[in-house]
Amino acid sequence: MYAAPFSYYRAASVQEAAKLLQELGEEARVIAGGQSLIPLMKMRMARPTALIDINFIPGLSDVQTPKGELRFGALVRHADLEHSAAGATLPILHDCAAGIADVQVRNLGTIGGSLAEADPSGDWGTALLALDTAVICSGPSGQRTVPLENFITDAYTTVLAHDEIVTEVRVKVPSKNSGGAHLAFKRSAPVYPTASASVQLTLGDQNMCKDARVVLGCVGLKAIRAKEAEGVLRGKPLDEKNIWAAVDAARAAADPQSDMRGSADYKRVLVGALVHRAIEIAARRARGESMEAGHEYAGR
Ligand SMILES: Cc1cc2nc3c(=O)[nH]c(=O)nc-3n(C[C@H](O)[C@H](O)[C@H](O)COP(=O)(O)OP(=O)(O)OC[C@H]3O[C@@H](n4cnc5c(N)ncnc54)[C@H](O)[C@@H]3O)c2cc1C
C-alpha cells in the first residue's frame, strides 16, 4: 500500500527543523532513516501530513570521543556503529548494532530514530540503558540533557516535546575492568527480537563484582532495569550461586505479554537464559577476553 499524501520539507539546521515542527503542527513528523516511520505510513498506521527530513543537517552524523565519553550524532546509522571504533571499544554497542534487522535496515536506521521511536522491542533502548547514557534534545529554546532512564516513559512515548528533536546520544565510557554484552533472541533476521538482555559489569579483585547493570528488553512496555538483579551481583563474588540468584531476580522483574513472538511464560524463561549468558560474556570481556556475541536466531 502507498502512504497517504504528505508534504516534504528538508531542514538545513536543527533550528529550522524545530521551527518547521512548530509551524506545521502536531501532524508533522521528523524523518531520519525512515525504517520505522515509512513502514507505518505504508500500512496507514501513521498518517503524518508533513515530513521534515533531518538527513541533511550538518554534524548530526558525527561520532566524537571527548575524554571519557562517546558522543553519537542522532543520524549515526546502526551500520556506522557496527563498523566503528566505538563498537570495538565497547562490544555491547557492536552486539546491538550488528544484530538489528538486515543490512538494508542497518544502513539506513539511526540511533536517534530508534530511541525517539521508543519501540518496546527496539534494541538501542535496552543496550544503552546498561551504560550511562544521556539523550540531547534540541528545540527552539535550546538544548536539554535527559538521562536515557527518564527519556523513554512508556511504549512509543518519550519526553520529547513536539518541536524538539534528538540531536545526540552521549555514553560515558565505563571504568577499567568493565565488560558488557547485549543478547537478543529472534525468529529470523528481519524481525524484532522475542526477548533481549543487556548486562554491563565492572569486576574487582578475586572475581568480585564491583558494579552491575542488568536490562531486559521486549518484556515490558519499555526496557526494564532489573535493579534487584543488579543488587544481587553488586559487591559479591561473581559465582554461579549469585549469577543464578540474579537470573531469578531478572525473571521476576520481567513483565512480558503473550503475542505472536511467544507466550508470556516462554519469554520469562527466555529472558532469564539471556541474562545468564550475558552475565557470563560480560564477565569474560571484563577480564579482557575478546568474544563474539549478539543476536541469536531460532533454529540455529
Ligand atoms: C524489517 C525491520 C526490522 C527491524 N528490526 C529491528 C530490530 O531487530 N531491532 C531494532 O532495534 N530495530 C529494528 N528495526 C527498526 C530500526 O532499527 C529503525 O531504524 C529504528 O527503529 C528507527 O530509526 P529510523 O532512523 O529509521 O527512524 P524513522 O523511521 O525515521 O523515525 C522513527 C520515529 O522517530 C522519530 N524520529 C526519528 N529521528 C528523530 C530525531 N532525531 N529526533 C526526534 N524524533 C525522531 C520520527 O518522527 C518517527 O516518529 C527494524 C526495522 C525494520 C523495517
The ligand as an SDF file (V2000), in Angstrom:
LIG
                    3D

 53 58  0  0  0  0  0  0  0  0999 V2000
   12.1980   -5.0890    8.8350 C   0  0  0  0  0  0  0  0  0  0  0  0
   12.6700   -4.3030   10.0080 C   0  0  0  0  0  0  0  0  0  0  0  0
   13.2180   -4.9600   11.0980 C   0  0  0  0  0  0  0  0  0  0  0  0
   13.6690   -4.2470   12.1930 C   0  0  0  0  0  0  0  0  0  0  0  0
   14.2380   -4.9240   13.2300 N   0  0  0  0  0  0  0  0  0  0  0  0
   14.7220   -4.2320   14.2840 C   0  0  0  0  0  0  0  0  0  0  0  0
   15.3650   -4.9000   15.3710 C   0  0  0  0  0  0  0  0  0  0  0  0
   15.5240   -6.1100   15.3870 O   0  0  0  0  0  0  0  0  0  0  0  0
   15.8090   -4.1400   16.3980 N   0  0  0  0  0  0  0  0  0  0  0  0
   15.6770   -2.7780   16.4260 C   0  0  0  0  0  0  0  0  0  0  0  0
   16.1180   -2.1370   17.3710 O   0  0  0  0  0  0  0  0  0  0  0  0
   15.0940   -2.1310   15.4050 N   0  0  0  0  0  0  0  0  0  0  0  0
   14.6150   -2.7950   14.3450 C   0  0  0  0  0  0  0  0  0  0  0  0
   14.0320   -2.1190   13.3200 N   0  0  0  0  0  0  0  0  0  0  0  0
   13.8370   -0.6580   13.4200 C   0  0  0  0  0  0  0  0  0  0  0  0
   15.0730    0.1140   13.0040 C   0  0  0  0  0  0  0  0  0  0  0  0
   16.0750   -0.0520   13.9500 O   0  0  0  0  0  0  0  0  0  0  0  0
   14.7990    1.6020   12.8250 C   0  0  0  0  0  0  0  0  0  0  0  0
   15.9110    2.1160   12.2010 O   0  0  0  0  0  0  0  0  0  0  0  0
   14.5970    2.4470   14.0710 C   0  0  0  0  0  0  0  0  0  0  0  0
   13.6020    1.9560   14.9090 O   0  0  0  0  0  0  0  0  0  0  0  0
   14.1340    3.8590   13.7470 C   0  0  0  0  0  0  0  0  0  0  0  0
   15.1710    4.6080   13.2300 O   0  0  0  0  0  0  0  0  0  0  0  0
   14.9840    5.4610   11.9410 P   0  0  0  0  0  0  0  0  0  0  0  0
   16.1530    6.3590   11.8600 O   0  0  0  0  0  0  0  0  0  0  0  0
   14.6950    4.5930   10.7970 O   0  0  0  0  0  0  0  0  0  0  0  0
   13.6950    6.3710   12.3490 O   0  0  0  0  0  0  0  0  0  0  0  0
   12.4620    6.8480   11.4630 P   0  0  0  0  0  0  0  0  0  0  0  0
   11.7090    5.6860   10.9510 O   0  0  0  0  0  0  0  0  0  0  0  0
   12.8930    7.8810   10.5000 O   0  0  0  0  0  0  0  0  0  0  0  0
   11.6140    7.5630   12.6240 O   0  0  0  0  0  0  0  0  0  0  0  0
   11.0220    6.8200   13.6610 C   0  0  0  0  0  0  0  0  0  0  0  0
   10.2860    7.7870   14.6030 C   0  0  0  0  0  0  0  0  0  0  0  0
   11.2200    8.5780   15.3240 O   0  0  0  0  0  0  0  0  0  0  0  0
   11.0840    9.9630   15.0040 C   0  0  0  0  0  0  0  0  0  0  0  0
   12.4410   10.4720   14.8530 N   0  0  0  0  0  0  0  0  0  0  0  0
   13.4350    9.9840   14.0630 C   0  0  0  0  0  0  0  0  0  0  0  0
   14.5740   10.6280   14.3000 N   0  0  0  0  0  0  0  0  0  0  0  0
   14.3140   11.5450   15.2330 C   0  0  0  0  0  0  0  0  0  0  0  0
   15.1090   12.5070   15.9040 C   0  0  0  0  0  0  0  0  0  0  0  0
   16.4160   12.6490   15.6770 N   0  0  0  0  0  0  0  0  0  0  0  0
   14.5140   13.2980   16.8260 N   0  0  0  0  0  0  0  0  0  0  0  0
   13.1950   13.1530   17.1170 C   0  0  0  0  0  0  0  0  0  0  0  0
   12.3800   12.2510   16.5350 N   0  0  0  0  0  0  0  0  0  0  0  0
   12.9560   11.4520   15.6040 C   0  0  0  0  0  0  0  0  0  0  0  0
   10.2440   10.0190   13.7270 C   0  0  0  0  0  0  0  0  0  0  0  0
    9.4640   11.2030   13.6690 O   0  0  0  0  0  0  0  0  0  0  0  0
    9.3760    8.7810   13.8840 C   0  0  0  0  0  0  0  0  0  0  0  0
    8.2890    9.0710   14.7270 O   0  0  0  0  0  0  0  0  0  0  0  0
   13.5610   -2.8190   12.2040 C   0  0  0  0  0  0  0  0  0  0  0  0
   13.0040   -2.1510   11.1100 C   0  0  0  0  0  0  0  0  0  0  0  0
   12.5620   -2.8790   10.0170 C   0  0  0  0  0  0  0  0  0  0  0  0
   11.9970   -2.1330    8.8460 C   0  0  0  0  0  0  0  0  0  0  0  0
  1  2  1  0
  2  3  1  0
  2 52  2  0
  3  4  2  0
  4  5  1  0
  4 50  1  0
  5  6  2  0
  6  7  1  0
  6 13  1  0
  7  8  2  0
  7  9  1  0
  9 10  1  0
 10 11  2  0
 10 12  1  0
 12 13  2  0
 13 14  1  0
 14 15  1  0
 14 50  1  0
 15 16  1  0
 16 17  1  0
 16 18  1  0
 18 19  1  0
 18 20  1  0
 20 21  1  0
 20 22  1  0
 22 23  1  0
 23 24  1  0
 24 25  2  0
 24 26  1  0
 24 27  1  0
 27 28  1  0
 28 29  2  0
 28 30  1  0
 28 31  1  0
 31 32  1  0
 32 33  1  0
 33 34  1  0
 33 48  1  0
 34 35  1  0
 35 36  1  0
 35 46  1  0
 36 37  1  0
 36 45  1  0
 37 38  2  0
 38 39  1  0
 39 40  1  0
 39 45  2  0
 40 41  1  0
 40 42  2  0
 42 43  1  0
 43 44  2  0
 44 45  1  0
 46 47  1  0
 46 48  1  0
 48 49  1  0
 50 51  2  0
 51 52  1  0
 52 53  1  0
M  END
$$$$
